Amino acid sequence: MMKTTLQTLANKWNNYKYRFVPWIALNLGKNERTLRHVRERSQDKLISDEEVSASLLKLFRALFKSDLFRQKEVLSFLPASVQSAYQDTLTPCQFINRADHYNDKGASFFSNEVMLDTLGFSIHRAPSSLLSAGRGVFVAKGTVPKGTVVSMYPGTVYQTHEPIFFQSIRNPFVFRCIDGVLIDGNDNGISKVVFRSCSGRDRLGPFKLSDITWLTTAPENPLAVGQYVNNCSNEKSANVCYQEFDVPAEFPVELRQYLPNVNYRHDIQRPLRCVILVALRDIQQGEELFSNYYTIVH
């Protein structure tokens, strides 16, 4: 009984210690291979915002086009030129086959197949190759080229002055951006309730402005599993890095339903913050994704 209790406490500590400031201060320099160094804040981005936006739009448009049988109401509210651009991409036969494929296989399988067809790779969650690390994220099929957006960090976005104390208790999924903005990527407990509430609040008629399916085991946006990417170690170096991305105002309203982030407050006068993960090198099928939990800006 005592051994089990100690093991449980040890596992919880291993999950939490990377967010415990005194531990970080004492241990940050002991594992240099787990740190990422940049000379200034502007160099924190491996690829440009335009490349990030283009990559997300490419996948989101493919998801939307391949799911038109469920997007009829959204489609009806779009300008005629936009409707035509979507409807002309699929033949009636393809349209029916996609619908049947979705009903038979489920949302997760469907989305991953679209991702593979569009980006040339797919990812999935599975038990990590690291001892006591819980779940991790792996390349399921294909190869991820260097400089590619490989995942997104989902969750509620909190500005520096907004309350997150209760949500942060025993929560190892709170991500801190360089400017102090926080993203709560926990898919359980009060964090889950808050995200659902904020997402429902921000809906514009038939247009959903965020994706709540990342809270389930079958996310419609297959990129939205970034909170399960584990920290690298001295034995397994990082193959992805975090990069902040502010969603531009001109981002198509019909595609915002795939964004796995939402602001805690609806009256924030700044773009929605997202965090994406970018491949540091080519990543092969079967490899687990590892990130640097800490980026040191000199």
Secondary structure by P-SEA (a helix, b strand, c coil): caaaaaaaaaaaaaacccccaaaaaaccccccccbbbbccccccccccaaaaaaaaaaaaaaaaaaccccaaaaaaaccaaaaaaaaacccaaaaaaaaaaaacccaaaaaaaaaaaaccbbbbbcccccccccccccccccccccccccccccccccccccccccccccccccccccccbbbbcccccaaaaaaaaaaaaacccccccccccccccccccccccccccccccccccccbbbbbbccccccccccccccccccccccccccbbbbbbbbcccccccbbbbbccccccc
